């Protein structure tokens, strides 16, 4: 039997959200082996769609390093401020919102 790609995606999404293959098989009257095959094929496709280039990876690593440096600076400044602890906590929340 041929099934539409849309149906395969819908069933795969329901599985990823926690629905069991057995329940999906019974509800849609589709063999469990077919559903398992769709899950494996569509999951692999999704994984490849998430792949990034080495350049993008490098750029993300640089951004993370920059954010870590900024975080360290903010932590140092806040810890050395001569203000009450409650004000320091408020300042941390304010910085997190930015």
N, C-alpha and C positions, 0 to 999 in steps of 0.2 A: 504494500500500500504506500502511496506517495502522500507526504504531508507537506504543508507549506512551511516555508522558512519562518514566517511569523508565528505559527503554532509552535514550532520547535523552540523559538526564542522565548515565547510566553511560558512554556512548560519548564524550560531551563531556568528562567528567572524565579519561578515559583519554587523550584528545587533549591536554588541558592538562598531563598528567603526562609527555608526550613521545612518545606513540604516534602514528605517522603516519596520516593520513587514508586513504592507500592500504591500509595493513595493516588498519585497522579496517573498511574497505569490504570487503576480501576475507574477513576473519574472520566478519563478521556478514552478508555477502552483501547489502549495502545500497549503493546508488549513492553515489559520492563527493559529488555535488552535494547530496544530501539531508543528508549529514553536515556539509558546509560550511554549509548553511542553519541547521542546529541549532546549530552552534558560534556563528554570528553572532547568532542570536536569543537563545540562552541567555546569551551573554557580555554582550549589551546589558542583559538583564534583571538579571543579577548586578551590573552597574555601577550601575544605578538603585537597587538595594537597598542599595548602599553609600553613597548620598548622605545627607548630614546637613543639618540646619537651620542657619541663620545663627547662631542662639543656641548650638547645640552647637559650631560652629566657633569662636565667640568664647570659649566656656568652655575648649576645648582650647588655644587660643592663650594664654589667661591661665595655664593650668597649665604650659605650656611655658615661659613667661616666668618664672614662679615657680621652676621647677626650674633654669632657667639661672642665676637669681640665687643660689639655694642652692649650685649648683655653683661659681660664682665665689667665693663666700664660703669654701667648703671649700678651694678651690684656694689662695686667699690665706692662709688660716690654716696649711695644711700647708706651703706654701712658706716661711713665716716662722717655723716652729717650729725650735727649736735642738736638733734631734735627728738622729741618724745617718740617712743616706739609706735604709738598709734598713728602719728603723722607719717612715719616711714612706711607703714603698711598702706596708708592711703596713697602715698606717692607711688608705691609699687603697682597698685591697681590702676592708677592713672597712666603709668607708663605701659602697662599691658594693653590698655585700650587703644594705644596708638599703633 
